[in-house]
């Protein structure tokens, strides 16, 4: 490149100007930014002495320099409350859960609007493992605060808040990062949006599960996976959807600063068979409205009268209110033309039944449970069956005895 460059652009490289003084201030600032210590500075001093023809080098003695100024930490201000709840997500640099390199917090206000706060974090590691997953590298976090510098802000901002995570990873990562920094673990009230999703959408069990990638497809969420701010916002949206809300965050999500990487699998996916209790840490309580952890209050969508034929053939006619069921849960008249989606039916006999709807006969396609439902409730011709919607694609059937 030097050979191809014009003559006037290569003066310094070809020694066509006087040698100038070393920019010591810039060099010292660079070394401080690199966090070089005694051994690195001693090695530089040895090389400087050799360059100038010296022979006596004091190994381990750093170059004389001014004391490094205190590290400047610039953190984005945290949104002002009050909040109904928040959702928190982290990304890590390595397999060490304490190597947090990004933190995102989605704050849900009383009107269900969501404001997202995000910061990169310098995990101070020599080796990065997950850059190909989230796009964050040592260059991304250069100049970012350390976890020890971020924690005081979060500790104050989240004190007394309900903090959702999507799986148990984020809570354990915060605890691990506190351990690495020799800091006390904050006593936040943690809850799990995976648990909420399992209750709200049981039809996903064994069909992609309740990880964020699966819920993104199932609920039509718009976000960039493996970005802490985006994932936190998605977890908050999952809770809102389970409550029955449709918040403004369903619009196009803001683009992330780092490139989108599609890995074809959801590393946050949790095995649906794993027990996942909600663990609450003791915190000071505030008189703020608490988020629901179950679907919104039920609403009646229809009532149908049971006939002798219904009892004999184990079916429940839904003709009077069939159009109130979601269209994508209605299929054809045989098993070869089932609908794209299934609905969950709570009938009071244990696990919910997953089925679609027969669009021709206008009843629940799967009927094995109906006989047990009738027997359990002592159904007789003339009794009424009340059908309630208790959440998206979730329904409950209740038998009401015929009037005396």
N, C-alpha and C positions, 0 to 999 in steps of 0.2 A: 504493500500500500504506500509506503514511503517513496518507493521508486516511481510510482505512478503519480504522486502528488506534485503539484506545481512548485516551482522553486521557492516562491515567497511563503509557502505554507510549511516548509520543512526547515526553516532557519534554526529552530532550537534543536531538532534532531540531528542536523548536520553541523552542529557546533559553530554556527555563523553569528553567534551573539555571545556576549560576556556571560560567564557563570554568575548567577545571582545567589543571594543569601538563601539558605534553607527556610522555608515558611514554617518556622518552629511552632507557631501557634496552631496552624492547621494540622500539622503532624501530631502534636500533642492531643488536640481535640479528637483526631481520628483514633488514636490509641486508646483514649478514654472511652470512646464509643464502642470500641472492640472489647473493652473490659480486660485489657492486657494487664497481667500482674507482674510480680518481680522477676519470674523466670523468663517471660517473653521479653521484657524490657532489657534484661541482662544480655539476652541473645542478640538483640538489636545493637546494644552498646559494643559487643564483641565485633560485630560486622562493621560498625562505624570505625572502630579503632583499626581494624585490618585495612579498610579502604584508605585511611589516612596514613597508613604505614606504621602505626604504633604496634608495640609488642606486649605491653603490660596491660592486662585487662583484669579488673576486679569482678570475678564471676559472682553473680547474684546481687550485684549492686545496680540498681536501676539508674537510668539517666536522670539528671537533675531536672525536675519539672515542677511547675506550680501545682498546688493541691487541686484535685478534680472538683469541679463545682457539684453541688447536690443535684441528684437526678431530678429532672423536670418531668412530672407526671401530669398529663393532660387527659382528663376523663370527660366524656360527654355527660352533661347533666342528666340525672334520672327524671323521668316524667313525674309531675305532681299529681297526687291522688285527689280524692279517694278512689279506690279500686274495689271491685267485687272480688276479684282474684287475679293472680298472675300465673303465667306459665314460663318455665325456665328450661333452657336447653344449652348444652355445652358440646364443643368439639375438642378432641384431644390430639396431641402430636404423636404419641406412641401408645404402646399397650399399657403403660402406666396410667391409670385413671386420673392421677393427679396432674398429668401433663396437659392441663387445659390451655388451649390456644385461642378459643373464642367462646364468648358467653352471650346469649340472647335472652331477653326477658320481654314477654308480651303482657301488657297491662290492660285488663278489661275494666272499663269504667262502668258506673251504674247504668248508663244507657246502652251498654253492650258494645260500644265502640272500642277499638283496640289500638293502642299505641305501642310500638315496638322499640326497645332500647337494645343496642348491641355494642360490644367492644371486642377488639382483638386483645389477646393476652400473650405476653412473652413467657413461654414455659421454661425458658433457659435450658434447653436440651441440645445436645450435640447431633443427635440423629433423629430424623423425621420419618415416621412409618406411614402415616395416613394422608400424606399430601395428595396422593392420587385419588383419594376418596372425597376430600372436602376442598381441595385446591389451595389450602393454606400452607405456607412454607416459612422458613426463617426470614425470607425477604418480606413476606406479608406482615409479620409481627415486629419488624425492625422499628424500634422506638416506641412500641406499645407498652403499656404498664404491665407489671408482674401481677400475679394473682394476689400477692400480699398487698399490693396497692389498690386493687379493685375491691377486695373483700370489705373494707370499712364502708364504702359507699353502698354496696349491696346489703350489708348487714343492717344498716339503718333504713334503707328503702323498703326492705322486705319484712321488717320487724312487724309482727302481728298480722301479716298477710297469709292467705292460703296460697301455697305455691304448688302448682301442678307440674309434674314431669311426665314424660311419655315413656314408661318403664322405669325401673329403679336405677338406671345407669347414672343419671345426672346427680342424684343425691349422693351416691357413692363417690362420684368424681369430685364433688365439692368437698366431701369429707377427706378424700385422699389428698387433695390439693392443700387442705388445711394441715394435714399431717406432714406433708413435705415442707411446708413453711413454718411448722411449729406454732400453729395458730389454733385457737379453740373453734370447734365446729359450730356454726350458727344454729340456733334452735328455731328453725322455721317449721311451720305447719305444712308438711308435705302431703300431697295427695297424688294419685296416679290416674292419668287420663286413659291409660290402657284398661284399667278396671271399669271406668265409665263407659268406654267403647264396647267392652264385652257385654255389659248390661243393656246398652242401647241397641247394638246390632249383633245379636247372637247368631244370625245367619252367616256371619263371616267365619265362624268356627270351622276349621278344616278347609276353608276356601280362601286362603290368602292371609287369614289371621287378622290381627288388630294392630299391626305396625303402621307407621305413618304412610309408608308407600302404598299399602293395601287400602287404608282409609282414604288416601288421596284419590285412588281409582273409584272406590265405592261411593264416596260423597261428592266427587267432582271438585275437590279442593284445588286451589291454584297456589302452589308454593314451590320453592327450589329446595329439594331434600339435601340434607347434610350442610346446611347453612344454619348456624345457631339461631339467628334472628328469625329466619323463615320457619324453622322447625318449631320454635317456641310459639310463633303466631298460629301455626297449624294445630298444635296441641290445644291452644286456647279455643280455636275454632271447633275442635272436636267436642269440647265440653259444651260450647254454645249450641252446637247442633244437637247434642244429646238432650239439652234442655228444651229444644224445639225452636230456637232462635235462628234467624237467617240474617247474619250481620253483614255490614258493608265490606268486610274483608274478603268476601267471595269474589270481589272484582279483581282485576289483574294485579298480581303481586308485584312490588317493586323489584327490579333486577338486582342481583347480588353483584358485589364488586369482583368476585373471583369467578372463573369459568364454570359453566355447568358441566357436570360429569355424570353420565348415566352408567350405573354399574350393574343394572339388571337385577338387583336383589336389594332387599331391605335389611340392612344390618341391625336395625332396631327392632326387628320382628321378634315377638315374644311367643313362646310355645303356649298355645291355648290351654293345654292341660296343666300348666304350672299354676299352683295356688298363688294368688296375688292379693294379699290383704292390704288394706289401706292403713298405713302406719302414721300415727299422728305424734308429733313432737310437742312437748309442753311449751306453750307460748302465751304471752299476755293476750287476752281476747279483746276485740274492739266491737262496738255496736254497729258493725257494718253488715249489710245484707250478704249472706253466705251463698255461694253457688250451689246449685242442685247437683247431685251426683246420680240422678235418675231422670228419665224423660219427663217432659212437661205433663201437667195434669191431663187425665184422660178426657176424651169427648166421645159422646155417643154418636155413631154414624148410622145406626139403624136397628130396628127390632123386627123379628120374624116369628111367626107362629108355627109351632111344631105340629106336624100331622102324623098319623099312624104310619104312613109310608116313609116319612123321615126316620122314625124310630126303627122300622123294620129294615130299611136299607142303609142306615147309618150315614145320613147326609143332612145338611142344613141349607135350606134355600136362602139365597142372598139377593133375590131378584129385585126387591123394592129399593135397594140402596147399592146395587152392584157398581154403579158408576162412581161411587165414592172411594173405591179402592184404586191404587196406582195402576196406570195403564200397563207399565212394564212388568207387573206381576200377574197379568191376565194372559193365559195361553189358549191353545185350541182345545178340541174335544177329546184328544187322546194324548198318551204319554210321549208320543213322537213330536208333539208340538207344544212342549212346555214353555212357560214364559222365561224371559231373561233373568228375572228376579224372583226371589221367594219372600214370603212374609212369615213372621213368627206369630204363632197363636198360643197364648197362655190360656189354658182351659181348666186350671186348678188341679191337675194331676201329675205334677212333677215338671220335667223339662218341657220347654216350649216346643211345639211342633212346627217344622219348617215345611211350607207348601206354597205352591202357586194356586191360581184360581182357574177353574174350568170356565172358559168364556162362553161356551154353548149352554151348558147345564146351569151355570151360574151358582156354583157352590165350591167349597174347598176341594181341591183335587185329591189330596190325601185324606182318607176318611176312617182309617183304622182307629184313631183316637176318639171319633165321634161316638161310637158305641160305648166306650168306657165313660165318656162325658155324660151320656144319657143315663147309664146305669148308676154312676156315682151320684147323680142328682135326682134319681127316681123320676125321670122325665115321663110325662103322659101327654097324649094328644091334647092340644089346646094350650099347653104351656108356651111361654115366650122365651126366646133367646135374644139377649141384649148383646150387641157387638160394639165394643169401644175401641177407639184408637188410643194407644198409650205411648206412642212414639213413632218416628219414621219407620214404616214397614213393620210395625209391631201392633198386635191387636189382642184383645181379651174378650172371651165369650162368657156370659153369665146366664144361667138358667133362672127364670122367674116363674114360679108356679102360676097356673091359670087362676083368674079371679074366682073366688068361691061363688 
